[in-house]
């Protein structure tokens, strides 16, 4: 017995470190995918809401309808910005709220 207390760690800890690094990489890929999904969905819904607001504005619908579409599109655009900054949960709830506003505006048509 040499009396050294700083011996090498058991060899199985190297495997755990590799697994932890792999799980970290998977989590990073999932976070990146969630950001791109929030940005893409928010952009598409914002464009669709803007187009619907412009189409309804030219028709003989009440003023509340295009305003609701425009507000919903604005909420979806804000969700795209939040998603790009990594706030994907808030972006999801804002997308839902924006779609609900657009659907509510469609009910007044």
N, C-alpha and C positions, 0 to 999 in steps of 0.2 A: 504494500500500500504506500503510495507516494505522498499522500496527504494533500493533494491538489483538490480544491473544491470546484474549480471551473472546468469541468470535463465537457466533452462534446455532447450535444443533445442527441437523443435517440434518432436513428435514421428515418423513422416514420413521420417526423414533423416536417420534413422536406416535402412529402407528398401532400400534407395538409396545406402548406403554403402555396403549392401549385394549384390546388383545388380552390383556395380562397382567391387567388389571382384570376382564375378562370371564371369564378362566380362574379367577381368585380367587373370583368370585361363583359359578361352577359348583362349585368345590370346597366352598364354604360350604353350598350347597344339598345336595350329596352328604353332607356331614357331618351336616347336620340330618336328612336322610332316614334315615341310618344310626342316629342316636339314636332317632328315633321308631320305627323298626323293632325295635330292641333292647328298647325300653320296651314296645311292644305285644306282641311275642312273649313276653317274659318274664312279663308280666302274665297273658296268656291261659294259658300253660303252668303258672304258679303256681296259678291258679284251678282248672285241670283236675286238677292233682296233689292239691290240697287236697280237691276233691270226691271224687276216687278214694280218697284216704286215709279220708275219712269213710264212704264206702260200704263199703270193705273192713273198716273197724273194726266195723261192725254185723254183718258176716257171720261165718262160722265158719272164717275163714282164719287162718293162723299170724300171730303178732304182728309178725313181720318184714316182712310185706307192707305194712300201713298205715304202718309206720315208714319204709320205703323210699320210699313215695309222698310222705310228709310231708317227708322230707329232700330229695328231688328238687324238691318244690314250693318249699322254702326256698331251694334253690340258684337256681331260676328267678326267684324274687322278688329275690334279691340281684343277679342278672344284670340285672333291670329297673332297679334302682337304679344299678348301674354304668353301664348304657346311658344313663340320663338325665344322668349326669355326664360323658359323653363317652368313657368307657372301653369302646368298642364291641368291640374285639378280645377283651378279657377277658370281656366279657358274652357274646360268642359261645361261647367255650370253656366258660364256666360253664353256659350253656344246654345245650350238648352233654353236659356231665358230669351235670347234673340229669336230663336225659332218660335217660341211661344208667343212673343209679341207679333211676329209676322202672321201666325195663325189666327191670333185674335183680330188683327186688322182685316184678315180675309173674311172673318165672320160678319163684318159690317158691310160687306159688298153685296 
